[in-house]
Each structure stands twice: as C-alpha cells, then as structure tokens.
Amino acid sequence: MGAGMEIKVDTTRRFHTSASLSDVFRVLSDVPRSVSHYPDVAALHKQADGEYRWELRPLGTGGFSHQVVYACRYVSDLEAGTVVWHSVPGVGNGVISGQWTLSEDGSGTWVDFRNEGSLTIPVPRMLKRLARSFVSDSFENQIDRYLDNLRETFAKMKP
C-alpha cells in the first residue's frame, strides 16, 4: 500500500423548498436527524455537545477500498439562518468544514450548501489516478443523494 494520498473535496449546491425556514432549520440543526438522510453512514458518534464523529461505510472498486472518518463541531444560529461545521483536529482521515445558509422568500426557503475539505486515503501507487477520481466522485454522489433525501423530507412538510 502506498502512502496516504490527499484528495480535495469541495461542493456547493443550492435548491428551493416550499417548507418554511424554521422547519428546514429544525431538521438541519439537529445533526443526528440531518445525518440520517446521508447515505452510507456506518455510525455517527456524539463526542461532546455539538461535536460528532462520522464513520462512513467502506467503499471500493477494483482492488481499492477506503473508509472516511472525520469529526466536526456544529454551531446553529436560527436568526442568521445558518448551521456551520468545522473540523475537529486529529480525528480520522478527513478534514471537513461547511455551512448551510437558509433564506426565506414568499414561496418557501432557499437552501445553500457548502462543504469543503480533504480526505487522506491510503492508495497503492498503481491506483493513484483511479483513486482520486473514484473518491471524489463517490463523495459528490453521496452529497447529491443526501440533498435529494433532505428535499424529499422538506417536500412532505406543510408550507
């Protein structure tokens, strides 16, 4: 196995829902509830107040597999319409930070999602090209499925 390879991840998405800002905020600021919409989560561990360690299920292809583990501290502010997360140093192989930003309009809520960081994955030298694309694409796919799952939940809420 080669040395750990750092893979940058950076995702920005925006969508609209007919749900109210307070309903959307209630889901997103409740970290375990929000994370229950994320695919491939093996475990979510509360480490301290507002601090959680994510363990994703191992993913792999063609002789290469990896598991992403990281921890974040979450701060929610209803008045600002934000849920912000910052990486907890020294936990796992991921350094992840990001933010939900919510804004209400006459027909519902705009939901802006920003997630960025890096994953350090042990990769055999022969698979480095494949691994970068596989890990990045897998992470993006998980986030898209997460947002789709949240959209379904928000669509069931009365405006």
C-alpha positions as CSV (number, residue, x, y, z in Angstrom):
1,M,0.0,0.0,0.0
2,G,1.3,3.4,-0.9
3,A,1.4,6.4,1.4
4,G,-1.7,8.4,2.1
5,M,-2.9,10.5,-0.8
6,E,-4.7,13.8,-0.1
7,I,-7.9,14.3,-2.1
8,K,-9.6,17.7,-2.0
9,V,-13.4,17.8,-1.9
10,D,-15.4,21.0,-2.5
11,T,-19.1,21.0,-3.1
12,T,-21.6,23.9,-3.4
13,R,-25.3,23.3,-4.1
14,R,-28.5,25.4,-3.9
15,F,-32.1,24.3,-4.0
16,H,-35.5,25.7,-3.1
17,T,-38.2,24.0,-1.0
18,S,-41.7,25.1,-0.1
19,A,-41.0,24.3,3.5
20,S,-40.6,27.2,6.0
21,L,-37.2,28.4,7.1
22,S,-37.9,27.3,10.7
23,D,-38.9,23.8,9.6
24,V,-35.8,23.4,7.4
25,F,-33.6,24.8,10.2
26,R,-35.1,22.4,12.7
27,V,-34.1,19.4,10.5
28,L,-30.6,20.7,9.6
29,S,-29.6,21.9,13.0
30,D,-30.5,18.5,14.6
31,V,-27.3,16.8,13.5
32,P,-28.4,13.2,14.0
33,R,-31.7,13.9,12.2
34,S,-29.9,15.6,9.3
35,V,-27.2,12.9,9.1
36,S,-30.0,10.2,9.0
37,H,-30.6,11.4,5.4
38,Y,-26.9,10.9,4.4
39,P,-26.2,7.6,2.5
40,D,-23.5,5.2,3.6
41,V,-23.1,6.3,7.2
42,A,-21.9,3.4,9.3
43,A,-22.1,5.3,12.5
44,L,-22.4,8.8,14.0
45,H,-20.9,9.3,17.5
46,K,-21.6,12.2,19.7
47,Q,-18.2,13.2,21.1
48,A,-19.3,16.3,23.0
49,D,-22.0,18.9,22.9
50,G,-22.3,19.9,19.2
51,E,-19.5,17.7,18.2
52,Y,-19.9,14.5,16.2
53,R,-17.6,11.8,14.6
54,W,-18.8,10.5,11.3
55,E,-17.8,7.0,10.1
56,L,-18.9,6.2,6.5
57,R,-19.2,2.7,5.2
58,P,-16.1,1.5,3.3
59,L,-16.4,2.0,-0.4
60,G,-14.3,0.3,-3.1
61,T,-13.7,-0.8,-6.6
62,G,-11.1,-2.9,-8.5
63,G,-8.9,-3.8,-5.5
64,F,-9.1,-0.4,-3.9
65,S,-11.3,0.4,-0.9
66,H,-11.4,3.2,1.7
67,Q,-13.4,4.4,4.7
68,V,-13.9,8.0,5.5
69,V,-13.8,9.0,9.2
70,Y,-13.9,12.6,10.5
71,A,-15.4,14.8,13.2
72,C,-17.0,18.2,13.2
73,R,-18.2,20.8,15.7
74,Y,-21.6,22.3,14.7
75,V,-22.9,25.7,15.5
76,S,-26.5,26.6,14.6
77,D,-28.0,30.1,14.5
78,L,-31.7,30.4,13.7
79,E,-31.6,34.2,13.5
80,A,-28.8,34.1,10.9
81,G,-30.3,31.1,9.2
82,T,-27.1,29.1,9.4
83,V,-25.7,25.8,10.5
84,V,-21.9,25.9,10.4
85,W,-19.4,23.0,10.9
86,H,-15.7,23.0,11.4
87,S,-13.3,20.0,11.5
88,V,-12.2,18.6,14.9
89,P,-8.4,18.2,14.5
90,G,-6.8,14.8,14.9
91,V,-9.9,12.7,14.2
92,G,-9.9,10.2,11.3
93,N,-8.7,10.8,7.8
94,G,-10.9,13.7,6.8
95,V,-10.8,17.4,7.4
96,I,-14.3,18.8,6.6
97,S,-16.0,22.1,7.1
98,G,-19.0,23.8,5.6
99,Q,-22.2,25.6,6.1
100,W,-26.0,25.6,5.5
101,T,-27.4,29.0,4.7
102,L,-31.1,29.5,4.6
103,S,-33.1,32.4,3.2
104,E,-36.9,32.6,3.1
105,D,-38.8,34.0,0.2
106,G,-42.6,34.3,-0.3
107,S,-42.9,30.7,-1.5
108,G,-40.6,28.8,0.8
109,T,-36.9,28.6,1.6
110,W,-33.7,28.7,-0.4
111,V,-31.1,26.2,0.9
112,D,-27.4,26.8,0.2
113,F,-25.0,24.0,1.0
114,R,-21.2,24.4,1.1
115,N,-18.9,21.6,2.1
116,E,-15.1,21.6,1.6
117,G,-12.0,19.8,2.9
118,S,-9.7,17.0,2.2
119,L,-9.6,13.2,2.7
120,T,-6.3,11.3,3.2
121,I,-6.7,7.9,1.8
122,P,-4.0,5.1,1.6
123,V,-3.7,4.2,-2.0
124,P,-1.4,1.7,-3.8
125,R,0.9,3.6,-6.2
126,M,-0.6,1.8,-9.2
127,L,-4.1,3.0,-8.4
128,K,-3.5,6.7,-7.6
129,R,-5.1,8.1,-10.8
130,L,-8.1,5.9,-10.4
131,A,-8.4,6.5,-6.7
132,R,-8.5,10.3,-6.9
133,S,-11.4,10.2,-9.3
134,F,-13.2,7.4,-7.5
135,V,-13.1,9.0,-4.1
136,S,-14.0,12.5,-5.3
137,D,-16.9,11.1,-7.4
138,S,-18.1,8.9,-4.6
139,F,-18.1,11.8,-2.1
140,E,-20.0,14.0,-4.6
141,N,-22.5,11.3,-5.3
142,Q,-23.1,10.8,-1.5
143,I,-23.8,14.5,-1.1
144,D,-26.2,14.6,-4.0
145,R,-28.1,11.7,-2.6
146,Y,-28.1,13.4,0.9
147,L,-29.6,16.6,-0.6
148,D,-32.2,14.6,-2.6
149,N,-33.2,12.8,0.7
150,L,-33.5,16.1,2.5
151,R,-35.5,17.6,-0.4
152,E,-38.0,14.7,0.0
153,T,-38.3,15.3,3.7
154,F,-38.9,19.0,3.2
155,A,-41.4,18.4,0.4
156,K,-43.6,16.4,3.0
157,M,-43.7,19.5,5.3
158,K,-46.6,21.8,5.1
159,P,-45.7,25.3,3.9
